[in-house]
Amino acid sequence: MNLFETIESDYKNAFRASDKPVIEVLRIVKTALQNEEIAKRGKSGDREAKLTDEEVLAILKRQVKQTEEAGELFEKGGRADLVSKNKEELTILARYMPAQMSEDEVRRIASMVIARMGQPSPSEFGKVMGAVMKEVKGADGTVVSRVVKELLG
């Protein structure tokens, strides 16, 4: 079962169990997935085009990022009720995300990539970030950025 099917199945199970928070979050995710699938079909001309797990994961990452940004705004606005709901949404979305790479692992891989590149200067941050991100699939981009900045000095 691929990730798209897993989300579909969990949505149906939540609906049967009347699990309102899960239904709300997965409804938003399903809509985003369906819109992306329709766009993919339009681009490729293939009426049967399906999203790959990587594409589904990219959409989920986008949803997580939007939810985190909304949570920050709720905190700044002093909306404790929405902050707690937001955290619950993030917990639901986290079920479908791969385990995040630890900062130590990111640091180790980034060090190897920088050494391979011949100790680039801080002005080559973009090149280094691109190379490191290819190696650390599944890592948080902000963590990678912070580590690369530290290592480049």
Steps between C-alpha positions, in 0.01 A plus 500: 500500500646835399479820703202637306303181565601503867362853539179397318458200729569698817250764389229236453580344839490841671166570336359169625632576850374862487849624584441864413857638534643226277219542248564875475876465451480211254226673302735793440784264409280295267382814322859615448595154371205481264571849363862404438395177331262690270779744413736210429246340268457828316874544451571146389179436308481162673151453642626230735799689644544437871713684754817330614584471869763772452238738357258418781778560752581838344135602537496380861816700573330807357196437724723460805683823422172691455367359826819592687489855362137533603591376849766769532246765406250362751765516773588860412130585506451341841248245374567207735189315376626502142856417607386176663287409197796576276729271702242223469495549121879477487488176698254354249713609203815361665357147468560516125842664504824299501711514812710816508875469483677607818714813505810288570435290188446816293824646637696182416366486142545875446862472619566220251341696214700814586822297516418345160445849356844611620407733787283753310473860619192638678406678176436157343225426754240432228713238326579329828132504609396341171758225533417432866123496441548228235678288759266557796158420359245521780686762701353834602633773270535753782720260697711430192535873430610574857755214501645598161535864612684387815733271306581762238582744776 
